[in-house]
């Protein structure tokens, strides 16, 4: 079992930055891949970025060059650094953890990010 808690969201102006954190507990988190998803009002949840247990990363084209995912295994935490924020980045952001061999996928409760124009 993995428990995930997001923090760091809030209100920011266009062009600003935020860093989201996802703190994990309950299992050996460093063997899990971590990911961020987001869901805007009236839209489906979409994938934003992913980091493997080994530290390999990839991200959606819509955030490439602006968002960076990273992890600190000593702190059992995955981060999402968001720069050059746009109003279309406004959404509830969710942390996710998964690994081969565990049939469950774990989600945080979500955190609001609002970018004002």
N, C-alpha and C positions, 0 to 999 in steps of 0.2 A: 504494500500500500504506500502511496505517495500523497502527501498533502501539499498543496500549492497555495501561496498567498501573495497576491500582487500588491505593489505599492508604487507611489511616485506619479500617479496621474494628476490631472487638474486642468486648469484653464490657462491657455497661453495665447499670445497674439501670433498672427501669421509671421513666419520667419523665425519664430522662437524655437527653443529646445526643451525637451523633457527627457528624463531617464526613468524608465520603468524597471522595477526589480521584481523578481519572482523567487521567493524563498521557499525551498522544499524541505520537507521533513518526513520521517517515517520509513525511509528505505535508503539504499545506497544510491543516491541521486546521480553520482558521477558515471554510472553505467547507463543512464537514460539520455536519450536525445531530448532537447528542450526546443520549444517552438512558441511563437507568438501568433495569435490570430486576432482578428478584429471584426466587429459587427456594427455597422452604421444603422441608424433608424430606417426601417423598411427594407433593409437589404439582408442578403444571406451572409453568414459568417465567412470570412475569407482568410486565407493563410497569408502571413506577413513575412516571417523569417524562421529559420531553423538552424540549430547547431547540434552536431552529433556529439556523442560522448568523447570523441577524439578531438573535437574542436573545429571540425570542418563546418563552414557556414554557407548558406545561400538565402536569398531573399526574393520577394516578389518584384517584378519590374517596376511597379508603381512606387516603390520606396527605395529602389537601388540608388546608391550614391547619397542618400539622406539618412537612412536608418542603418544601425549596426547592432548585430546580436553578439553577445559574448557570454562567458560563464566563468565563475570562480568556484571550482569544486571544493575548495577548502571551506567556503562559506555556504555550499549547497545552494547557490543562487545563479540565476540566469538574468541577464540584463538586456534591455532594448534601448539603445541610445537613439533618440529621434531628433534630428536637426532639420532646419529649413521647413518647419511644419507648415502645412497648408490647411485651409478649412475642410478640404475633402479627407483629411486624416482624422477628422472628428469621428469617434466611435467608442464603443466599449472594447477594451483590449483584454484578451484572455491568454493566460499562460497554459501551456500544454506540456505533458511529459509522456514519453512512450519508449518502449524498447522491445526488441525481438525476444521472445520467450515469456513476455508478460502479456496476457490477452487483454488486459485492461489499458485504457488510455485515461490519463488523469488531467483534470482541468481545475484552474483556479476559479474564483468567484467572479472575476472580471473587475476592471477598473475603468472609470470614465476618463477619456481625454477629449477636451474640447478646444478647438482652435478658432479663435475669433478673427474675423476679417477686418 
